[in-house]
């Protein structure tokens, strides 16, 4: 149906001019695997510099899908990694579900103190998946794992958010923007942290000037979770 609405030459043109491709809500879209397969076979062969581009995925609530479906999806992404840089972003719930279905990875125990179950999770999972980027984000931290390195960045957590729904989308959007702008991976998830931290405090999507102001005082927000931020 997508190809009927938007012809392949138009899709190829759009894919060629973009540095990053974002795909969300895999768990709710039962045809997403087929969309990816069609993209792999009918679009990607015509894309120049494809290996320099980022294929960003937000899976959404994996509890809605069977384990065998999740495994099939991961196998497909492993195939796609041969063509394009896969960037899989998982929240704290999603990474538990992913850890459960991957052979050779211990299932994450979220009850361990100080987020110990999450600290090395991205590294352990990506030793098997071998994606260009594997991201884990949670209200207190974010990690990003590449094939040869692993970084952790503390989040400016607040216990009194005005909004929480949409925080992950703000994190993902800014992180992808940071990556396609050639920020260091740790800088990219910091960019994502700032975007989501402002959103949960204000209920508004920040402009770049707001993110600069928040970054200037980032350590203060780490120390004081109730410190407010004013959109000016």
C-alpha positions as CSV (number, residue, x, y, z in Angstrom):
1,X,0.0,0.0,0.0
2,X,2.9,2.4,0.7
3,X,4.3,1.8,-2.8
4,X,0.9,2.4,-4.3
5,X,0.6,5.8,-2.5
6,X,4.3,6.8,-2.9
7,X,6.1,5.3,-5.9
8,X,9.5,3.7,-5.6
9,X,11.4,6.5,-7.4
10,X,10.0,9.0,-4.9
11,X,10.9,6.8,-2.0
12,X,14.4,6.3,-3.3
13,X,14.8,10.1,-3.7
14,X,13.6,10.7,-0.1
15,X,15.9,8.0,1.3
16,X,18.9,9.3,-0.6
17,X,18.6,12.9,0.8
18,X,18.2,11.7,4.4
19,X,21.0,11.0,6.8
20,X,18.8,9.0,9.2
21,X,15.6,6.9,9.0
22,X,13.2,6.6,11.9
23,X,10.8,3.7,12.5
24,X,8.5,3.6,15.6
25,X,5.9,1.4,17.2
26,X,7.1,-1.9,15.8
27,X,5.1,-3.8,18.4
28,X,1.8,-2.2,17.2
29,X,2.5,-2.4,13.4
30,X,2.2,-6.1,12.3
31,X,3.5,-5.4,8.8
32,X,6.7,-3.5,9.9
33,X,9.0,-6.5,9.2
34,X,7.6,-6.6,5.6
35,X,8.1,-2.9,5.2
36,X,11.7,-3.3,6.3
37,X,12.2,-6.3,3.9
38,X,10.8,-4.3,1.0
39,X,13.0,-1.4,1.9
40,X,16.0,-3.8,2.0
41,X,15.3,-5.3,-1.4
42,X,13.6,-2.5,-3.4
43,X,15.0,0.8,-1.9
44,X,18.4,0.2,-0.4
45,X,20.2,-1.1,-3.6
46,X,19.6,2.4,-5.1
47,X,20.8,4.4,-2.1
48,X,24.3,6.0,-2.3
49,X,26.4,6.1,0.9
50,X,23.9,3.8,2.6
51,X,26.4,2.6,5.2
52,X,26.9,6.2,6.4
53,X,23.2,6.5,7.2
54,X,21.4,5.6,10.4
55,X,18.4,3.2,10.6
56,X,16.7,4.2,14.0
57,X,14.2,1.9,15.6
58,X,11.9,2.5,18.6
59,X,10.0,-0.8,19.2
60,X,7.4,0.3,21.8
61,X,5.7,-2.1,24.2
62,X,7.2,-5.5,23.5
63,X,4.7,-7.2,25.9
64,X,2.2,-7.0,23.0
65,X,4.3,-9.4,20.9
66,X,5.3,-13.0,21.2
67,X,8.9,-13.9,21.9
68,X,9.3,-15.6,18.5
69,X,8.1,-12.4,16.8
70,X,10.7,-10.4,18.7
71,X,13.5,-12.9,17.7
72,X,12.4,-12.8,14.1
73,X,12.5,-9.0,14.1
74,X,16.0,-9.0,15.7
75,X,17.3,-11.5,13.0
76,X,16.0,-9.1,10.3
77,X,17.8,-6.1,11.9
78,X,21.0,-8.2,12.0
79,X,20.6,-8.7,8.3
80,X,20.0,-5.0,7.7
81,X,23.1,-4.1,9.7
82,X,25.1,-5.4,6.7
83,X,23.7,-2.5,4.6
84,X,23.0,0.4,7.0
85,X,23.9,1.5,10.6
86,X,21.2,0.0,12.8
87,X,20.4,2.1,15.9
88,X,18.1,0.3,18.3
89,X,16.7,2.4,21.2
90,X,15.2,0.6,24.2
91,X,13.6,2.0,27.3
92,X,14.0,0.2,30.7
93,X,11.0,-2.1,30.1
94,X,11.8,-2.9,26.5
95,X,15.4,-3.9,27.3
96,X,14.2,-6.4,29.9
97,X,12.0,-8.1,27.3
98,X,14.9,-8.1,24.8
99,X,17.3,-9.6,27.3
100,X,14.7,-12.4,28.0
101,X,14.6,-13.6,24.4
102,X,18.3,-13.4,23.4
103,X,20.2,-16.6,24.0
104,X,23.4,-16.1,26.0
105,X,22.2,-12.9,27.8
106,X,21.0,-12.9,31.4
107,X,17.5,-11.5,31.8
108,X,17.8,-8.1,33.5
109,X,16.6,-7.9,37.1
110,X,15.2,-4.3,37.6
111,X,15.2,-4.7,41.4
112,X,18.9,-4.8,41.7
113,X,20.2,-1.6,43.5
114,X,21.7,1.4,41.7
115,X,20.5,0.1,38.3
116,X,23.2,-2.6,38.3
117,X,21.2,-4.7,36.0
118,X,21.2,-2.0,33.3
119,X,24.8,-0.7,33.5
120,X,26.3,-3.4,31.3
121,X,23.1,-4.5,29.6
122,X,23.7,-2.7,26.4
123,X,27.2,-4.0,26.1
124,X,26.2,-7.6,26.9
125,X,23.3,-7.5,24.4
126,X,25.3,-5.9,21.6
127,X,28.0,-8.4,21.9
128,X,25.4,-10.7,20.3
129,X,23.4,-8.4,18.1
130,X,26.5,-6.4,16.9
131,X,24.5,-3.3,15.9
132,X,26.2,0.0,15.1
133,X,24.3,1.6,18.0
134,X,22.3,0.1,20.9
135,X,20.7,2.6,23.2
136,X,19.1,2.1,26.6
137,X,17.2,5.1,28.2
138,X,15.5,5.4,31.6
139,X,14.5,8.4,33.7
140,X,17.8,8.3,35.6
141,X,20.3,7.5,32.8
142,X,21.0,6.6,29.2
143,X,23.6,4.3,27.7
144,X,24.9,3.9,24.2
145,X,26.9,0.9,23.0
146,X,28.8,0.7,19.7
147,X,30.7,-2.4,18.5
148,X,33.8,-1.4,20.3
149,X,32.8,1.0,23.1
150,X,30.1,1.6,25.7
151,X,29.1,4.9,27.3
152,X,26.8,5.9,30.3
153,X,25.4,9.4,30.9
154,X,23.3,10.3,33.9
155,X,19.9,11.9,33.3
156,X,18.7,15.1,35.0
157,X,15.9,13.1,36.8
158,X,12.9,14.9,38.4
159,X,10.5,13.2,40.8
160,X,7.8,15.8,39.9
161,X,7.4,15.6,36.1
162,X,4.5,17.6,34.5
163,X,4.5,15.1,31.7
164,X,6.0,11.6,31.2
165,X,4.1,10.4,28.1
166,X,6.3,11.5,25.2
167,X,9.5,11.7,27.1
168,X,11.0,8.7,25.3
169,X,10.0,10.3,21.9
170,X,11.8,13.5,22.9
171,X,14.9,11.5,23.9
172,X,14.9,9.5,20.7
173,X,14.4,12.4,18.4
174,X,17.2,14.5,19.9
175,X,19.5,11.5,20.1
176,X,19.1,10.7,16.4
177,X,19.6,14.4,15.5
178,X,22.8,14.3,17.5
179,X,24.1,11.2,15.7
180,X,23.3,12.5,12.2
181,X,25.0,15.8,13.2
182,X,28.2,13.7,14.0
183,X,28.1,14.2,17.8
184,X,30.1,11.7,19.7
185,X,27.7,8.9,20.8
186,X,27.9,10.0,24.5
187,X,27.2,13.6,23.4
188,X,24.2,12.4,21.4
189,X,22.5,10.7,24.3
190,X,23.3,13.7,26.5
191,X,21.5,15.8,23.8
192,X,18.6,13.3,24.1
193,X,18.6,13.5,27.9
194,X,18.4,17.3,27.8
195,X,15.5,17.3,25.4
196,X,13.5,14.9,27.4
197,X,14.4,16.5,30.8
198,X,13.1,19.9,29.6
199,X,9.9,18.3,28.2
200,X,9.0,16.4,31.4
201,X,9.5,19.6,33.5
202,X,7.6,21.9,31.2
203,X,5.4,19.9,29.0
204,X,6.8,21.8,26.0
205,X,9.2,20.8,23.3
206,X,12.4,22.9,23.7
207,X,14.1,25.0,21.1
208,X,17.9,24.8,20.7
209,X,18.4,27.9,22.9
210,X,16.5,26.2,25.8
211,X,18.7,23.1,25.4
212,X,21.8,25.3,25.6
213,X,20.6,27.0,28.7
214,X,19.8,23.6,30.3
215,X,23.2,22.2,29.4
216,X,24.9,25.1,31.0
217,X,23.5,24.1,34.3
218,X,23.3,20.4,33.8
219,X,25.3,19.5,36.9
220,X,22.9,21.6,39.0
221,X,19.9,19.6,37.6
222,X,21.7,16.3,38.4
223,X,22.2,17.4,42.0
224,X,18.7,18.9,42.6
225,X,15.9,16.8,41.1
226,X,13.3,19.4,41.9
227,X,15.1,22.3,40.3
228,X,12.7,24.0,37.9
229,X,13.4,25.1,34.3
230,X,11.8,28.2,32.8
231,X,11.1,28.4,29.1
232,X,12.2,31.8,28.0
